């Protein structure tokens, strides 16, 4: 519903600073209002150290399927090195104090990777991996997760085959993922295109090196397997397919995956609401601007 505007100043006040900054034709009064809105408080710089987060179980808890020696080497050396290196890279920079997720998104830089990306993404990936597995894991999921898998892959067995294929065929180092994707369309000439319920589904993905679904719009990872050779060589040598099969049969934490799916659905719904509200706000601001410009032209005549 159009806003009721009592004067040009109240109309301009209804426009957001972000909208005003992108429109040079807004009357002079709007620039004064915008200046007042742009006051910034300057405080003490906040720094934060990225911590080495341990797996949520003892290092020997996954035996005999994944050895203590593998976790000492994989978590204690590789994961630790990523943490140490990232802390050195961000110390005293504008990224110091940022969340790990923000560092990943910023340093991904639309595929033109910045130096901090590899270490930041590897830290996040490894934390996610450790929480994707558990002692006495594996087997078959249940409840809503199983329903989603059967709906989107046809059967649990079909999902297993697709996940195994993605993990086995990732050339060189990388990761395979199960993700919830909203399938939002990127259509330049459409106003706020939205996915249908059929677009919202589970998908198997694979990514090279440290890349993860956080850098892909509208993808929410819920499971991953590390297929870097250091993840399995001590226990399986070069038998990656055997490692992948054991991961699914004996290690995967379907409880964690179920919880992540629930959170992903809620997060996607919240993001969709925010985008809808932003689009409605932008539409309203354009209408206000058009009326102001019409009124200004009438006064000039």
C-alpha positions, 0 to 999 in steps of 0.5 A: 500500500502506498505511504501517506506523505505529508511533505517532501522531507517526510517522504525523503526520510522514508528512503533508506541511505542505501537507496539514496546513495544510488540515485543522484536525482534525489532532491538536495534535501535528501543529501542532507538527510543522508549525511545525518544517517551516515554518522559513524561511531569510531571505537577500539579495533577488535581482534580475535584468534581463530581457535583449533576446535577439537573433534566432538569425541576422543581421537581413538573413538572412531577405531577400528574404522578410523585410527587414532593415528589418522586423527592425530595426523589429520586433525593434529597436524593438517587442521592445526596448520590451517589454523596457525597459518590463518591467524598469521595471515589475518593478524592486524588486517581488516579480516582480524576479528571477522567470523570464519564464514565472512573470511571465506566469503570475502576471500573467495572473491568470486572465484579469484581467490585471495591468500586467506581463502584456502586456510579459512575454508579448510578450517571450516571444512574440517570442523564440518567433517569431524561433526559429520561422523561419530562412533557407531555411526553409519547405516540408514537415516530415518524420519524427515531426512530419509523422506527427503532423500527418498523424494529427491534421489528416488531411494536411499540406495540411489543416494548412496551410489550418487554420493560414492560416485561424486567422492570417488570421481573428485579429481585430486584433492577435494570434498563431496557434499550433500546440500540443501539447495533452494534452486533460486533462479538468477534471472536479470530481467525478472523482478525478485524471481523465487523458487517453487517448492519443487526447486527446494531439494537435496543435491550431491555436489563435489568441490576441488581443494578447499572450495565449499558450498558456502561460496555458492548462493542458496546452498546449505551443506548438511554432510561432507566427506574429505577426499584429500589423501591425508584423510584416509591414506594411513588406514586405506593407502590409495583405496579411496572407494573403500574409505568412502564405503566405510564412511557411509556404512560405519561413520556418518552421523545421520543425527547431525545431518538431520539437525543440519537439514532442519536448520538449513530449511529454516535458514533458507526460509528466513533468507527468502523472507528477508529478500522479499521484504527488501524487494518490497522496500525497494519498490516502495522507495522507487515509488516515493522517488518517482512522486517526489520527482513528479512534484518537483517538475510540477513546481518548476513549471 
